[in-house]
Amino acid sequence: MNKLYVNEVFQSPQGEGFFTGRLAIFVRFAGCNLCCDFCDTKYAWNREDGLSGTPQHLMGKMKCDREGNQWKSKFVVLTGGEPMIQDQEALREFVCLLKDAGYFVAMETNGTKMVDKYVLPIDWLTVSPKTALFIAEGDELKLLYTGTEDLEFYEQFDYKYFYLQPVLPEKGLFINDLDTKIMLPLFEEAFKKVKKAVEERPIWRISFQAQKLAGYR
């Protein structure tokens, strides 16, 4: 039986994109095919065995945390690392098990691997492209924006929603953090860029990375 490599499973409000604020169970897969310098989840690049196992084994982690506290959400976000570099047969089986158990399944991917919703029956696909080569359709496109990206290029693709996300420091802007005075100007400058872009091209929305602003995962 093929297994899935998983870094962590946790429950937290979604901090980005269309479902911002919705309580979710995050399944963070281990390993990535890009490993970008600006990645804020570098710890998920290595394929550690931690929670790894068969789809059935992973389903056993979906009901409660390690202390036995039961999770309430029926909204699952498959993220990474990069989910699509996992064994595809095992990934499909896991998604089917989630669907059979009544979960709404969303997936976040860099888009470098083709996603066919007829084969992998997820409910929502978020693509966050890091290269010029990525799949041409999905539910939302979430672009990390530094102020230099060609937004017109991305607008030609078939997505329901287009989001610009400022590239924020890995360290969050947490209340009572001694580094807040240092971090605040960096956050402010990043948000100015996306605000200006949205004012000029209103097809785009701003994705705030609320988890970094509110101090949750």
N, C-alpha and C positions, 0 to 999 in steps of 0.2 A: 504494500500500500504506500503510495507516494505521500510525502508529508509537506506541510507548509511551514515556512520559517517565519516566526513571529517574535518581534522584539517586546511588545507589551500590549495589554488590553486594559482599557480604563474607561470610566464614564465621566463625561464633562460636557458642558454646553459647547455646541459648535461655535467657533470663533470667527469663521470666515465665510464669505460668499452668501448664496441665497438663503441658506438655513441658519444664518447667524442667530445665536440665542437658543436654538433648539437643543434640548438635552439628547446626547448621543452616546453610544458605546463605540469607542474607537478601537479598531484592530490595526495596530501598526506593524506591517510586515517588515522583515529585515532584508537588507540588501538593496542596492540601487545600481542602475546601469549608467548613471551620469555623475553622481557625486559632485555637485556644484559647490564652489567655494563659499557661496552665501547661504548655503543650506543651514536651517536652524534645528535640524534633527540628525546631525551627523552621527549621533550615537546609534542610529538605526541602520547604518551602512553594513555593519558586520553581521554575518549570519550566526549569531549565537543560538544555542539550543534552548535556552530559557523556557519559553512557552511553546516551542515548536512541536509539531506532531501531526497526526492525521486530521482530516476535517472533523471526524467524530470527536477526537480528543479536544480540538479547539472549541467545538460546540459546548463542551463541558465547562468552558471558561466564560460563557456568555451570560450566566445567571447571577453571579455574585463576585465580589472582589476577593482578594487573598485572605481577608479577615472574616469572610462569610457574610458580609453585608450585601443584601440583595439589590440588584440594579433594577430600575423601574422602566428605563427607556426601551422602546421597540424600534428605535432608529439606529442603524449601524452604519458607521463610516469606515470603509476599507482604505487605509492610507499607508504611508511608508516613511522612508524607503520608497520602493516602487512595487506596487502590487502585481503588475503585469509581468514581472520577471519570475514570479512563482510558477511552480508546476501547474499548467493550465487545467489538467484533468482534476487535480486536487482542489484548485481554486473554484472551478465550476461546481464541484460536489459541495464545497463549503457554502457557496452562495445558494444553491438549491436547498440545503438543509436550513439555512437562515430563512428563506422564503417560506418553506413548509412550516416553520415555527412562528410565522406571522410577523417577521421583521421587514421593515422598509430598508432596503440596502442601497447605500450610496458608495461610490468609489472615486478616489482622487488619484489621478495619474499624470505623469509628464507627457503622455500622448505619443511616446516613441514606439509603442507597441499597439497594433490594431485591437480595438475592442468591438466585438460583435454582440449586441444585446440579445440576439436570438440564440447565441451559444452561451454567453455569460449573462444570465437573466437579472441583471441589476436594475434598480428603479431609477437611478440618477447617476449621471456621469459628469464629473468635473475634470476638465483638462487644464493643467497649468504648464504651458509649454516653456521649455528652457532652451530649445534649439529651433531652427527654422523648419525642421522636419517633424511634423506631428499630425495626428489624425484630424480630419477636416470637419467632424461633427460631434456634437454632444449636447448636454443640457446647459452647462455653463463653461465659459472660458475665463480663467482667472490668471491674469498676466501680472507678474512681478514687474513693477514700473519704476525705472530710474530717471525717466524724463527724456530718454533718447530713443525709445522703441518706436517703430513705425506702426502706429495704430491702424492706419488705413489697410495695411497688409493683413492684419488679423481680422478686420471687419468683413472680409470676403468669405469667411468660412461660416458653416451652418451651425450656429449656436443660438439658443433661446435668450441667453443672458451673457453680457460681457462685463467683466469686473477688472478694475485696476487695483492692484494691491501695492502699497508702498513697501519698499525694501527697508525693513526696520532692523535695528541691532538685535543680535541674538538674545541679549539680556532684556527682559521686559521692564516696563515702566511701572513698577509696583509701588503702592502706597507705603510711606515711611521708609523707603529704600534710600540709603545714604547717597546712592549714585544718581538719584532722580534729577538733580540740578545739572548733572553732566549729560544725562540721556535726553532730557526734554528738548533741547535745541535740535538734536538729531531727528527726533520724532517730528518736530514741527517742520523742518525742512523737507522731510520725506512727504508729509501730507500736503504741503504747498504744491508740490509737483503734480500729484494726482488730482488735486482740486482744480488746478489750471487746465489739465488735460480734459477733465469731465466738462468743464465750462465750454471748452472749444468743440468737443465731440460728445454730445449728450447721449449717444447710444451706450456709452460706458457708465457703469456705476462704480462706487468706491467700496472696496472690501477692506475693513478696518483692522483685521487681526485682533479682534476684541480680547482674546485670551491674554495678549501681551499688555493690553491697557488695563484690564480688570484684575489681572493677577491670578488667573486660573489656567489650566492646561489647555 
